[in-house]
Amino acid sequence: MPVSPGPTPGPRLLTALAGAQLLVALDFSVIYVALPDIGADLHFSSVALQWIVSAYAIFFAGFLLLGGQLSDVLGAGRVYLVAQVLFAVSSTGAALSSSATPLIAARVGQGMAAALLVPATLGLLSSAYPAGPERDRAVSVWGTTGAVGLALGVTVGGGILAVASWPWIFWINLPIVALCLLAAGNAVRSGASGAARAPVAATATFSACVAVVALVVAFTELSRTRPSLPVVAVALAAAVLAGGLLIRCQSGGRPLVPRTLLRVRTLQVACLVAALHMASFGAEFYLVTLYLQELRDYSALAAGLAFLPLAGAVTVGNQVAGRAAGRLSLRALLSAGFLIGTTGLVVLALAVAADGGYAPGILPGLLLSGLGQGMAFTGMFITGTRDLPQESNAMGSALVTTAQYIGGSLGLALLVLLHGERPTAPDFVRTFYVTAVVATAAVPSALLLLTPPCRSSGPRSRRFRGPYRRSR
């Protein structure tokens, strides 16, 4: 049943949903620029400092499927409200922390809040806006705020530290949460209570959380300068064992993901391209920041300001995709976005190889890659949510986001292994080319996997006939 009180949701609901995505993305990237100040103030070890970032990312990725199931079972509106409160409490705890343990614990809480918030937000969006141009525009606005939040995080963090101390990067979350709750109003609360639904598949959900957390822990450890091989081995073993239990639960009577959902072709493609998107364009933030600060001697604030054109290009790409989604097929939209973004990554590689300045080389690469990744980001979520059953909107969205962050963890670990402990210009050239190859792989995936199947007279072909026709 729809969560909005009427057939045409007002702008307040979309503001609440977009604000939630901004909160999640901003908290992911704003922390980077504050790490030196936090380390100096709280006397953190280098390992503890790395876990300030990793704790958020690991528990975000690991608990997304739980967030998806809870949103579908309990109602996306109720989960949205709980997640916002948890985000506010965790942010307060982080700002008040005076040592490593409570700060890392607060970051774990923020990651879990984000894992609940993202599928609840997309579940509300998919329920409130019917598939088609209206939902495409809503996904475009939602994607714009998230992508801009990710790109602006470093700039916002640098600006805050220029006038205040590091706890304010956490205090800033509280007015965002308040704005989201005020904007949501009755539109979200009306979705808090839903019809009776299947109970939570506890064993399968726990297995999925353990498997994803263990997998991301292994990739995160591999991305460190000196990874601990025992930690990697134990994490991979835990992922395999939990994954085996999940497969067993999935084949039983209480599966985590409905079997009909796993057969939705557009969702399958969205999960694949989401992993490739984060492994390529998501790694661009890390590579460009490291290059500007290590080889170009940019300050943290200067590096953040250098990302502003990227944020603007991402915004344009999101809007272009939102408007083009009703005119272009999903195959064309995704392919165009990834090809434009790949071109930008190649331009960045050539700029680093030529040892040129920011304006003649880096800037054009950021603009092209930003435009492409903005189109691809919106396109992949339009693809992933278009054919979802009403009762599985949040779980389907959680699958796409989980694939996105697992792909990002694997891509980052690969790039760190490639460029080594002290990367030079040739190392950056090589890693930019690798990200371009990864992004290019999404093009044949979209072109081949979104090809409509042969029509038959069976009921299944009639059910999916419309969406597949638009995917050509």
DRENDO-1510 file (C-alpha; in Angstrom, 1 decimal, always signed):
<recs>
REC; n; res; u; v; w
REC; 1; MET; +0.0; +0.0; +0.0 .
REC; 2; PRO; +1.3; +3.5; -0.7 .
REC; 3; VAL; +2.9; +5.3; +2.1 .
REC; 4; SER; +1.8; +8.8; +1.0 .
REC; 5; PRO; -1.6; +10.1; +2.0 .
REC; 6; GLY; -2.5; +10.9; -1.6 .
REC; 7; PRO; -1.7; +9.8; -5.1 .
REC; 8; THR; +0.6; +12.8; -5.7 .
REC; 9; PRO; +3.2; +13.3; -3.0 .
REC; 10; GLY; +4.2; +16.8; -2.2 .
REC; 11; PRO; +7.6; +18.3; -2.2 .
REC; 12; ARG; +8.0; +17.9; +1.6 .
REC; 13; LEU; +8.3; +14.1; +1.2 .
REC; 14; LEU; +10.9; +14.3; -1.5 .
REC; 15; THR; +12.8; +16.9; +0.7 .
REC; 16; ALA; +12.8; +14.4; +3.6 .
REC; 17; LEU; +14.0; +11.5; +1.4 .
REC; 18; ALA; +16.7; +13.6; -0.4 .
REC; 19; GLY; +17.9; +15.0; +2.9 .
REC; 20; ALA; +18.3; +11.5; +4.3 .
REC; 21; GLN; +20.5; +10.6; +1.3 .
REC; 22; LEU; +22.5; +13.8; +1.8 .
REC; 23; LEU; +23.1; +12.8; +5.5 .
REC; 24; VAL; +24.3; +9.3; +4.6 .
REC; 25; ALA; +26.7; +10.5; +1.8 .
REC; 26; LEU; +28.0; +13.5; +3.7 .
REC; 27; ASP; +28.9; +11.4; +6.8 .
REC; 28; PHE; +30.8; +8.9; +4.6 .
REC; 29; SER; +33.2; +11.5; +3.1 .
REC; 30; VAL; +33.3; +14.4; +5.6 .
REC; 31; ILE; +35.4; +12.4; +8.1 .
REC; 32; TYR; +38.5; +12.2; +5.8 .
REC; 33; VAL; +39.7; +15.8; +6.3 .
REC; 34; ALA; +39.2; +15.6; +10.0 .
REC; 35; LEU; +41.4; +12.5; +10.7 .
REC; 36; PRO; +44.6; +14.4; +11.4 .
REC; 37; ASP; +42.9; +16.7; +13.9 .
REC; 38; ILE; +41.1; +13.8; +15.6 .
REC; 39; GLY; +44.4; +11.8; +15.8 .
REC; 40; ALA; +46.3; +14.7; +17.3 .
REC; 41; ASP; +43.5; +15.6; +19.8 .
REC; 42; LEU; +42.7; +12.2; +21.0 .
REC; 43; HIS; +46.1; +10.6; +20.6 .
REC; 44; PHE; +44.9; +7.9; +18.3 .
REC; 45; SER; +47.1; +5.2; +16.9 .
REC; 46; SER; +47.2; +4.9; +13.1 .
REC; 47; VAL; +45.1; +1.7; +13.3 .
REC; 48; ALA; +42.4; +3.3; +15.4 .
REC; 49; LEU; +42.4; +6.3; +13.1 .
REC; 50; GLN; +41.7; +4.1; +10.1 .
REC; 51; TRP; +38.8; +2.4; +11.9 .
REC; 52; ILE; +37.0; +5.7; +12.3 .
REC; 53; VAL; +36.4; +5.5; +8.5 .
REC; 54; SER; +36.1; +1.7; +8.3 .
REC; 55; ALA; +33.6; +1.3; +11.1 .
REC; 56; TYR; +31.0; +3.4; +9.3 .
REC; 57; ALA; +31.6; +1.8; +5.9 .
REC; 58; ILE; +31.6; -1.8; +7.1 .
REC; 59; PHE; +28.5; -1.7; +9.2 .
REC; 60; PHE; +26.7; +0.3; +6.6 .
REC; 61; ALA; +27.3; -2.3; +4.0 .
REC; 62; GLY; +26.8; -5.2; +6.4 .
REC; 63; PHE; +23.3; -4.2; +7.7 .
REC; 64; LEU; +21.7; -2.9; +4.5 .
REC; 65; LEU; +19.9; -6.2; +3.9 .
REC; 66; LEU; +18.6; -6.1; +7.5 .
REC; 67; GLY; +17.3; -2.6; +6.8 .
REC; 68; GLY; +15.7; -3.7; +3.6 .
REC; 69; GLN; +13.8; -6.6; +5.3 .
REC; 70; LEU; +12.8; -4.5; +8.3 .
REC; 71; SER; +11.4; -1.8; +6.0 .
REC; 72; ASP; +9.4; -4.3; +4.0 .
REC; 73; VAL; +8.1; -6.1; +7.2 .
REC; 74; LEU; +7.6; -3.3; +9.6 .
REC; 75; GLY; +6.9; -0.4; +7.2 .
REC; 76; ALA; +9.5; +1.9; +5.6 .
REC; 77; GLY; +8.1; +4.9; +7.4 .
REC; 78; ARG; +8.7; +3.4; +10.9 .
REC; 79; VAL; +12.2; +2.3; +10.0 .
REC; 80; TYR; +12.9; +5.8; +8.5 .
REC; 81; LEU; +12.0; +7.5; +11.8 .
REC; 82; VAL; +14.0; +5.0; +14.0 .
REC; 83; ALA; +17.0; +5.4; +11.7 .
REC; 84; GLN; +17.0; +9.2; +11.9 .
REC; 85; VAL; +16.8; +9.0; +15.7 .
REC; 86; LEU; +19.7; +6.5; +15.8 .
REC; 87; PHE; +21.7; +8.8; +13.5 .
REC; 88; ALA; +21.2; +11.8; +15.8 .
REC; 89; VAL; +22.1; +9.8; +19.0 .
REC; 90; SER; +25.2; +8.3; +17.3 .
REC; 91; SER; +26.3; +11.7; +16.0 .
REC; 92; THR; +25.9; +13.2; +19.5 .
REC; 93; GLY; +28.0; +10.3; +20.9 .
REC; 94; ALA; +30.7; +10.9; +18.3 .
REC; 95; ALA; +30.9; +14.6; +19.0 .
REC; 96; LEU; +31.2; +14.0; +22.8 .
REC; 97; SER; +33.8; +11.2; +22.5 .
REC; 98; SER; +37.1; +11.7; +24.3 .
REC; 99; SER; +38.9; +8.5; +23.3 .
REC; 100; ALA; +39.1; +5.9; +20.5 .
REC; 101; THR; +36.6; +3.3; +21.8 .
REC; 102; PRO; +33.5; +5.5; +22.2 .
REC; 103; LEU; +34.2; +7.3; +18.9 .
REC; 104; ILE; +34.5; +4.1; +16.9 .
REC; 105; ALA; +31.4; +2.7; +18.6 .
REC; 106; ALA; +29.5; +5.9; +17.6 .
REC; 107; ARG; +30.7; +5.5; +14.0 .
REC; 108; VAL; +29.4; +1.9; +14.1 .
REC; 109; GLY; +26.0; +3.3; +15.2 .
REC; 110; GLN; +26.1; +5.8; +12.4 .
REC; 111; GLY; +26.8; +3.1; +9.9 .
REC; 112; MET; +23.9; +0.9; +11.2 .
REC; 113; ALA; +21.6; +4.0; +11.1 .
REC; 114; ALA; +22.6; +4.6; +7.5 .
REC; 115; ALA; +22.0; +0.9; +6.7 .
REC; 116; LEU; +18.5; +1.3; +8.0 .
REC; 117; LEU; +17.9; +4.7; +6.4 .
REC; 118; VAL; +18.9; +4.0; +2.8 .
REC; 119; PRO; +16.5; +1.1; +2.1 .
REC; 120; ALA; +13.7; +2.8; +4.1 .
REC; 121; THR; +14.2; +6.0; +2.0 .
REC; 122; LEU; +14.1; +4.1; -1.3 .
REC; 123; GLY; +11.2; +2.0; -0.1 .
REC; 124; LEU; +9.2; +5.2; +0.7 .
REC; 125; LEU; +10.2; +6.7; -2.7 .
REC; 126; SER; +9.2; +3.6; -4.7 .
REC; 127; SER; +5.9; +3.4; -2.9 .
REC; 128; ALA; +5.0; +7.0; -3.1 .
REC; 129; TYR; +6.0; +7.6; -6.7 .
REC; 130; PRO; +4.7; +5.2; -9.4 .
REC; 131; ALA; +7.1; +3.7; -11.9 .
REC; 132; GLY; +7.6; +6.0; -14.9 .
REC; 133; PRO; +8.6; +9.7; -15.3 .
REC; 134; GLU; +7.4; +10.7; -11.9 .
REC; 135; ARG; +9.6; +8.2; -10.1 .
REC; 136; ASP; +12.5; +8.8; -12.5 .
REC; 137; ARG; +12.5; +12.5; -11.5 .
REC; 138; ALA; +12.3; +11.7; -7.8 .
REC; 139; VAL; +15.2; +9.2; -8.1 .
REC; 140; SER; +17.1; +11.9; -10.0 .
REC; 141; VAL; +16.6; +14.4; -7.1 .
REC; 142; TRP; +17.5; +11.7; -4.5 .
REC; 143; GLY; +20.6; +10.7; -6.5 .
REC; 144; THR; +21.7; +14.3; -6.9 .
REC; 145; THR; +21.7; +15.0; -3.2 .
REC; 146; GLY; +23.6; +11.8; -2.4 .
REC; 147; ALA; +26.3; +12.3; -5.1 .
REC; 148; VAL; +26.7; +16.0; -4.2 .
REC; 149; GLY; +27.0; +15.1; -0.5 .
REC; 150; LEU; +29.7; +12.6; -1.3 .
REC; 151; ALA; +31.6; +15.1; -3.5 .
REC; 152; LEU; +31.2; +18.0; -1.1 .
REC; 153; GLY; +32.1; +16.1; +2.1 .
REC; 154; VAL; +35.7; +17.0; +1.9 .
REC; 155; THR; +35.0; +20.6; +1.2 .
REC; 156; VAL; +32.4; +20.9; +4.0 .
REC; 157; GLY; +34.8; +19.2; +6.4 .
REC; 158; GLY; +37.6; +21.6; +5.5 .
REC; 159; GLY; +35.3; +24.6; +5.9 .
REC; 160; ILE; +34.1; +23.5; +9.3 .
REC; 161; LEU; +37.7; +22.8; +10.6 .
REC; 162; ALA; +38.7; +26.3; +9.3 .
REC; 163; VAL; +36.4; +27.9; +11.8 .
REC; 164; ALA; +35.6; +25.3; +14.5 .
REC; 165; SER; +37.0; +22.0; +16.0 .
REC; 166; TRP; +36.5; +18.5; +14.7 .
REC; 167; PRO; +33.4; +17.6; +16.9 .
REC; 168; TRP; +31.4; +20.0; +14.7 .
REC; 169; ILE; +31.6; +17.6; +11.7 .
REC; 170; PHE; +29.3; +15.4; +13.8 .
REC; 171; TRP; +27.2; +18.2; +15.4 .
REC; 172; ILE; +26.3; +19.4; +11.9 .
REC; 173; ASN; +24.2; +16.2; +11.5 .
REC; 174; LEU; +21.6; +17.2; +14.1 .
REC; 175; PRO; +20.0; +20.1; +12.1 .
REC; 176; ILE; +20.0; +17.9; +9.0 .
REC; 177; VAL; +18.1; +15.2; +10.9 .
REC; 178; ALA; +15.7; +17.8; +12.4 .
REC; 179; LEU; +15.1; +19.2; +8.9 .
REC; 180; CYS; +14.3; +15.7; +7.5 .
REC; 181; LEU; +11.9; +14.9; +10.3 .
REC; 182; LEU; +10.1; +18.2; +9.9 .
REC; 183; ALA; +9.9; +17.9; +6.2 .
REC; 184; ALA; +8.7; +14.3; +6.4 .
REC; 185; GLY; +5.8; +15.1; +8.7 .
REC; 186; ASN; +2.7; +13.0; +8.3 .
REC; 187; ALA; +3.8; +11.7; +4.9 .
REC; 188; VAL; +6.4; +9.4; +6.5 .
REC; 189; ARG; +4.4; +8.7; +9.7 .
REC; 190; SER; +1.5; +7.5; +7.6 .
REC; 191; GLY; +3.8; +4.8; +6.2 .
REC; 192; ALA; +4.8; +3.6; +9.7 .
REC; 193; SER; +2.0; +1.2; +10.1 .
REC; 194; GLY; +1.4; -1.3; +7.4 .
REC; 195; ALA; -0.6; -4.4; +6.7 .
REC; 196; ALA; +0.4; -7.7; +8.3 .
REC; 197; ARG; +3.4; -9.1; +6.5 .
REC; 198; ALA; +5.7; -12.1; +6.8 .
REC; 199; PRO; +7.9; -12.2; +9.9 .
REC; 200; VAL; +11.6; -11.4; +9.8 .
REC; 201; ALA; +13.8; -14.3; +8.6 .
REC; 202; ALA; +16.1; -14.0; +11.6 .
REC; 203; THR; +18.6; -16.7; +10.8 .
REC; 204; ALA; +19.0; -15.7; +7.1 .
REC; 205; THR; +19.2; -12.0; +8.0 .
REC; 206; PHE; +21.9; -12.6; +10.7 .
REC; 207; SER; +23.9; -14.8; +8.2 .
REC; 208; ALA; +23.7; -12.1; +5.5 .
REC; 209; CYS; +24.9; -9.4; +7.9 .
REC; 210; VAL; +27.8; -11.6; +9.1 .
REC; 211; ALA; +28.8; -12.5; +5.5 .
REC; 212; VAL; +28.8; -9.0; +4.2 .
REC; 213; VAL; +30.5; -7.5; +7.3 .
REC; 214; ALA; +33.2; -10.2; +7.1 .
REC; 215; LEU; +33.7; -9.7; +3.4 .
REC; 216; VAL; +34.1; -6.0; +3.7 .
REC; 217; VAL; +36.4; -6.4; +6.7 .
REC; 218; ALA; +38.7; -8.6; +4.5 .
REC; 219; PHE; +38.7; -6.1; +1.6 .
REC; 220; THR; +39.2; -3.2; +4.0 .
REC; 221; GLU; +42.2; -4.9; +5.6 .
REC; 222; LEU; +43.7; -5.7; +2.2 .
REC; 223; SER; +43.5; -2.0; +1.4 .
REC; 224; ARG; +45.7; -1.1; +4.3 .
REC; 225; THR; +49.4; -0.3; +3.9 .
REC; 226; ARG; +50.4; -3.4; +5.9 .
REC; 227; PRO; +47.4; -5.8; +5.9 .
REC; 228; SER; +47.2; -8.5; +8.6 .
REC; 229; LEU; +46.9; -11.8; +6.7 .
REC; 230; PRO; +45.4; -13.6; +9.7 .
REC; 231; VAL; +42.7; -11.0; +9.9 .
REC; 232; VAL; +42.0; -11.4; +6.2 .
REC; 233; ALA; +41.9; -15.2; +6.4 .
REC; 234; VAL; +39.6; -15.3; +9.4 .
REC; 235; ALA; +37.2; -12.7; +7.8 .
REC; 236; LEU; +37.1; -14.7; +4.5 .
REC; 237; ALA; +36.4; -17.9; +6.4 .
REC; 238; ALA; +33.6; -16.2; +8.3 .
REC; 239; ALA; +32.2; -14.9; +5.1 .
REC; 240; VAL; +32.2; -18.4; +3.5 .
REC; 241; LEU; +30.6; -20.0; +6.5 .
REC; 242; ALA; +27.9; -17.3; +6.9 .
REC; 243; GLY; +27.3; -17.4; +3.1 .
REC; 244; GLY; +26.8; -21.1; +3.2 .
REC; 245; LEU; +24.2; -20.8; +6.0 .
REC; 246; LEU; +22.5; -18.0; +4.0 .
REC; 247; ILE; +22.3; -20.2; +0.9 .
REC; 248; ARG; +20.8; -23.0; +3.0 .
REC; 249; CYS; +18.2; -20.6; +4.5 .
REC; 250; GLN; +17.5; -19.1; +1.1 .
REC; 251; SER; +16.6; -22.6; -0.3 .
REC; 252; GLY; +14.3; -23.3; +2.8 .
REC; 253; GLY; +11.0; -21.9; +3.8 .
REC; 254; ARG; +12.1; -18.6; +5.2 .
REC; 255; PRO; +14.3; -16.9; +2.6 .
REC; 256; LEU; +15.9; -13.5; +3.2 .
REC; 257; VAL; +15.3; -12.4; -0.3 .
REC; 258; PRO; +12.1; -13.5; -2.1 .
REC; 259; ARG; +12.9; -15.9; -4.9 .
REC; 260; THR; +10.7; -13.9; -7.3 .
REC; 261; LEU; +12.8; -10.8; -6.5 .
REC; 262; LEU; +16.0; -12.6; -7.5 .
REC; 263; ARG; +14.5; -13.3; -11.0 .
REC; 264; VAL; +13.8; -9.6; -11.8 .
REC; 265; ARG; +16.3; -8.9; -14.6 .
REC; 266; THR; +16.5; -5.2; -14.1 .
REC; 267; LEU; +17.4; -5.7; -10.5 .
REC; 268; GLN; +20.1; -8.2; -11.5 .
REC; 269; VAL; +21.6; -5.7; -13.9 .
REC; 270; ALA; +21.4; -2.8; -11.4 .
REC; 271; CYS; +23.3; -4.9; -8.8 .
REC; 272; LEU; +26.1; -5.7; -11.3 .
REC; 273; VAL; +26.5; -2.1; -12.6 .
REC; 274; ALA; +26.3; -0.7; -9.0 .
REC; 275; ALA; +29.3; -2.8; -8.0 .
REC; 276; LEU; +31.2; -1.7; -11.1 .
REC; 277; HIS; +30.1; +2.0; -10.5 .
REC; 278; MET; +31.5; +2.1; -7.0 .
REC; 279; ALA; +34.7; +0.1; -7.9 .
REC; 280; SER; +35.5; +2.7; -10.6 .
REC; 281; PHE; +33.9; +6.1; -10.0 .
REC; 282; GLY; +33.7; +5.6; -6.2 .
REC; 283; ALA; +37.5; +4.9; -6.2 .
REC; 284; GLU; +38.0; +8.2; -8.1 .
REC; 285; PHE; +37.5; +10.2; -4.9 .
REC; 286; TYR; +40.2; +8.3; -3.2 .
REC; 287; LEU; +42.7; +8.5; -6.1 .
REC; 288; VAL; +42.2; +12.2; -6.9 .
REC; 289; THR; +42.4; +13.2; -3.2 .
REC; 290; LEU; +45.6; +11.2; -2.7 .
REC; 291; TYR; +47.1; +12.5; -6.0 .
REC; 292; LEU; +46.4; +16.2; -5.2 .
REC; 293; GLN; +47.6; +16.0; -1.6 .
REC; 294; GLU; +50.6; +13.6; -2.0 .
REC; 295; LEU; +52.0; +14.6; -5.4 .
REC; 296; ARG; +50.6; +18.2; -5.8 .
REC; 297; ASP; +50.9; +19.2; -2.1 .
REC; 298; TYR; +47.4; +20.5; -1.9 .
REC; 299; SER; +46.1; +21.2; +1.6 .
REC; 300; ALA; +42.9; +19.3; +2.7 .
REC; 301; LEU; +40.8; +22.4; +2.1 .
REC; 302; ALA; +42.3; +23.1; -1.3 .
REC; 303; ALA; +41.8; +19.4; -2.3 .
REC; 304; GLY; +38.2; +19.7; -1.2 .
REC; 305; LEU; +37.7; +22.9; -3.3 .
REC; 306; ALA; +39.2; +21.1; -6.3 .
REC; 307; PHE; +36.2; +18.7; -6.1 .
REC; 308; LEU; +33.6; +21.4; -6.4 .
REC; 309; PRO; +33.5; +21.1; -10.3 .
REC; 310; LEU; +33.1; +17.4; -9.9 .
REC; 311; ALA; +30.1; +17.9; -7.6 .
REC; 312; GLY; +28.6; +20.3; -10.1 .
REC; 313; ALA; +29.1; +17.9; -13.0 .
REC; 314; VAL; +27.5; +15.0; -11.0 .
REC; 315; THR; +24.5; +17.2; -10.3 .
REC; 316; VAL; +24.1; +17.9; -14.0 .
REC; 317; GLY; +24.5; +14.2; -14.8 .
REC; 318; ASN; +21.8; +13.3; -12.3 .
REC; 319; GLN; +19.4; +15.8; -13.8 .
REC; 320; VAL; +20.2; +14.8; -17.4 .
REC; 321; ALA; +19.5; +11.1; -16.5 .
REC; 322; GLY; +16.2; +12.0; -14.8 .
REC; 323; ARG; +15.0; +13.8; -17.8 .
REC; 324; ALA; +16.3; +11.3; -20.4 .
REC; 325; ALA; +15.0; +8.2; -18.6 .
REC; 326; GLY; +11.6; +8.5; -20.1 .
REC; 327; ARG; +13.0; +9.1; -23.6 .
REC; 328; LEU; +16.0; +6.7; -23.7 .
REC; 329; SER; +16.0; +3.0; -23.0 .
REC; 330; LEU; +17.7; +1.8; -19.8 .
REC; 331; ARG; +20.4; +0.2; -22.0 .
REC; 332; ALA; +21.2; +3.5; -23.7 .
REC; 333; LEU; +21.1; +5.6; -20.5 .
REC; 334; LEU; +23.4; +3.3; -18.6 .
REC; 335; SER; +25.8; +2.8; -21.5 .
REC; 336; ALA; +26.0; +6.6; -22.2 .
REC; 337; GLY; +26.7; +7.4; -18.5 .
REC; 338; PHE; +29.4; +4.8; -18.1 .
REC; 339; LEU; +31.1; +5.7; -21.5 .
REC; 340; ILE; +31.2; +9.4; -20.7 .
REC; 341; GLY; +32.5; +8.7; -17.2 .
REC; 342; THR; +35.1; +6.3; -18.6 .
REC; 343; THR; +36.3; +9.1; -20.9 .
REC; 344; GLY; +36.8; +11.3; -17.9 .
REC; 345; LEU; +38.9; +8.7; -16.1 .
REC; 346; VAL; +41.1; +8.3; -19.2 .
REC; 347; VAL; +41.5; +12.1; -19.4 .
REC; 348; LEU; +42.6; +12.0; -15.7 .
REC; 349; ALA; +45.2; +9.3; -16.5 .
REC; 350; LEU; +46.5; +11.3; -19.4 .
REC; 351; ALA; +46.7; +14.5; -17.3 .
REC; 352; VAL; +48.7; +12.7; -14.6 .
REC; 353; ALA; +51.0; +11.2; -17.2 .
REC; 354; ALA; +51.6; +14.6; -18.8 .
REC; 355; ASP; +52.3; +16.2; -15.4 .
REC; 356; GLY; +50.0; +19.0; -16.4 .
REC; 357; GLY; +48.2; +21.5; -14.2 .
REC; 358; TYR; +44.8; +21.4; -12.7 .
REC; 359; ALA; +42.9; +23.5; -15.3 .
REC; 360; PRO; +44.2; +22.0; -18.5 .
REC; 361; GLY; +44.1; +18.3; -17.4 .
REC; 362; ILE; +42.5; +17.4; -14.1 .
REC; 363; LEU; +39.5; +19.8; -14.4 .
REC; 364; PRO; +38.3; +18.4; -17.8 .
REC; 365; GLY; +38.7; +14.8; -16.4 .
REC; 366; LEU; +36.6; +15.7; -13.3 .
REC; 367; LEU; +33.9; +17.3; -15.4 .
REC; 368; LEU; +33.6; +14.4; -17.8 .
REC; 369; SER; +33.7; +11.7; -15.1 .
REC; 370; GLY; +31.3; +13.6; -12.9 .
REC; 371; LEU; +28.8; +14.0; -15.7 .
REC; 372; GLY; +29.0; +10.3; -16.6 .
REC; 373; GLN; +28.9; +9.0; -13.0 .
REC; 374; GLY; +25.9; +11.2; -12.2 .
REC; 375; MET; +24.0; +9.8; -15.2 .
REC; 376; ALA; +25.1; +6.2; -14.3 .
REC; 377; PHE; +24.1; +6.6; -10.6 .
REC; 378; THR; +20.6; +7.8; -11.4 .
REC; 379; GLY; +20.3; +5.3; -14.2 .
REC; 380; MET; +21.2; +2.3; -12.1 .
REC; 381; PHE; +18.7; +3.1; -9.4 .
REC; 382; ILE; +15.9; +3.8; -11.9 .
REC; 383; THR; +16.8; +0.4; -13.4 .
REC; 384; GLY; +16.9; -1.4; -10.0 .
REC; 385; THR; +13.6; +0.0; -8.7 .
REC; 386; ARG; +11.5; +0.0; -11.9 .
REC; 387; ASP; +10.2; -3.6; -11.8 .
REC; 388; LEU; +10.2; -4.3; -8.1 .
REC; 389; PRO; +7.1; -5.8; -6.5 .
REC; 390; GLN; +5.4; -3.4; -4.2 .
REC; 391; GLU; +6.0; -5.6; -1.1 .
REC; 392; SER; +9.8; -5.8; -1.8 .
REC; 393; ASN; +10.7; -2.2; -2.7 .
REC; 394; ALA; +13.1; -1.7; +0.3 .
REC; 395; MET; +14.8; -5.1; +0.0 .
REC; 396; GLY; +15.4; -4.6; -3.7 .
REC; 397; SER; +16.9; -1.2; -3.1 .
REC; 398; ALA; +19.0; -2.7; -0.3 .
REC; 399; LEU; +20.4; -5.3; -2.6 .
REC; 400; VAL; +21.6; -2.6; -5.1 .
REC; 401; THR; +23.2; -0.6; -2.4 .
REC; 402; THR; +24.9; -3.6; -0.8 .
REC; 403; ALA; +26.4; -4.6; -4.2 .
REC; 404; GLN; +27.5; -1.0; -4.6 .
REC; 405; TYR; +29.5; -0.9; -1.4 .
REC; 406; ILE; +30.9; -4.5; -1.7 .
REC; 407; GLY; +32.2; -3.4; -5.2 .
REC; 408; GLY; +33.6; -0.3; -3.7 .
REC; 409; SER; +35.5; -2.2; -1.0 .
REC; 410; LEU; +36.9; -4.7; -3.5 .
REC; 411; GLY; +37.9; -2.0; -6.0 .
REC; 412; LEU; +39.7; +0.1; -3.3 .
REC; 413; ALA; +41.6; -3.0; -2.1 .
REC; 414; LEU; +42.7; -3.7; -5.7 .
REC; 415; LEU; +43.8; -0.1; -6.3 .
REC; 416; VAL; +45.8; +0.0; -3.1 .
REC; 417; LEU; +47.6; -3.2; -4.0 .
REC; 418; LEU; +48.4; -1.8; -7.5 .
REC; 419; HIS; +49.8; +1.6; -6.5 .
REC; 420; GLY; +51.7; +0.5; -3.4 .
REC; 421; GLU; +52.6; +2.3; -0.2 .
REC; 422; ARG; +54.1; +5.4; -1.7 .
REC; 423; PRO; +52.5; +5.9; -5.1 .
REC; 424; THR; +54.3; +7.8; -7.8 .
REC; 425; ALA; +52.8; +9.5; -10.9 .
REC; 426; PRO; +53.1; +6.3; -13.0 .
REC; 427; ASP; +51.3; +4.4; -10.3 .
REC; 428; PHE; +48.4; +6.9; -10.5 .
REC; 429; VAL; +48.3; +6.6; -14.2 .
REC; 430; ARG; +48.0; +2.8; -14.0 .
REC; 431; THR; +45.3; +2.9; -11.4 .
REC; 432; PHE; +43.2; +5.5; -13.3 .
REC; 433; TYR; +43.4; +3.3; -16.4 .
REC; 434; VAL; +42.3; +0.3; -14.3 .
REC; 435; THR; +39.2; +2.2; -13.0 .
REC; 436; ALA; +38.4; +3.1; -16.6 .
REC; 437; VAL; +38.5; -0.6; -17.6 .
REC; 438; VAL; +36.2; -1.5; -14.7 .
REC; 439; ALA; +33.7; +1.3; -15.7 .
REC; 440; THR; +33.8; +0.2; -19.3 .
REC; 441; ALA; +32.8; -3.4; -18.2 .
REC; 442; ALA; +29.3; -2.0; -17.2 .
REC; 443; VAL; +28.5; -1.1; -20.9 .
REC; 444; PRO; +28.3; -4.7; -22.3 .
REC; 445; SER; +26.6; -5.7; -19.0 .
REC; 446; ALA; +23.8; -3.2; -19.7 .
REC; 447; LEU; +23.6; -3.9; -23.4 .
REC; 448; LEU; +23.5; -7.7; -23.2 .
REC; 449; LEU; +21.7; -8.3; -20.0 .
REC; 450; LEU; +18.9; -5.7; -20.6 .
REC; 451; THR; +18.2; -7.2; -24.0 .
REC; 452; PRO; +14.5; -8.3; -23.9 .
REC; 453; PRO; +13.9; -12.1; -23.9 .
REC; 454; CYS; +12.0; -13.8; -26.7 .
REC; 455; ARG; +8.3; -13.3; -26.3 .
REC; 456; SER; +6.2; -16.3; -25.4 .
REC; 457; SER; +2.6; -16.8; -24.6 .
REC; 458; GLY; +3.2; -17.6; -20.9 .
REC; 459; PRO; +2.1; -15.5; -18.1 .
REC; 460; ARG; +5.6; -14.4; -17.1 .
REC; 461; SER; +6.3; -12.8; -20.5 .
REC; 462; ARG; +3.0; -10.9; -20.2 .
REC; 463; ARG; +4.0; -9.7; -16.8 .
REC; 464; PHE; +7.4; -8.3; -17.8 .
REC; 465; ARG; +6.6; -7.4; -21.3 .
REC; 466; GLY; +6.1; -3.6; -20.7 .
REC; 467; PRO; +9.2; -2.9; -18.6 .
REC; 468; TYR; +11.4; -5.0; -21.0 .
REC; 469; ARG; +10.1; -3.1; -24.0 .
REC; 470; ARG; +11.3; +0.1; -22.4 .
REC; 471; SER; +14.7; -1.5; -21.6 .
REC; 472; ARG; +15.6; -2.0; -25.2 .
</recs>
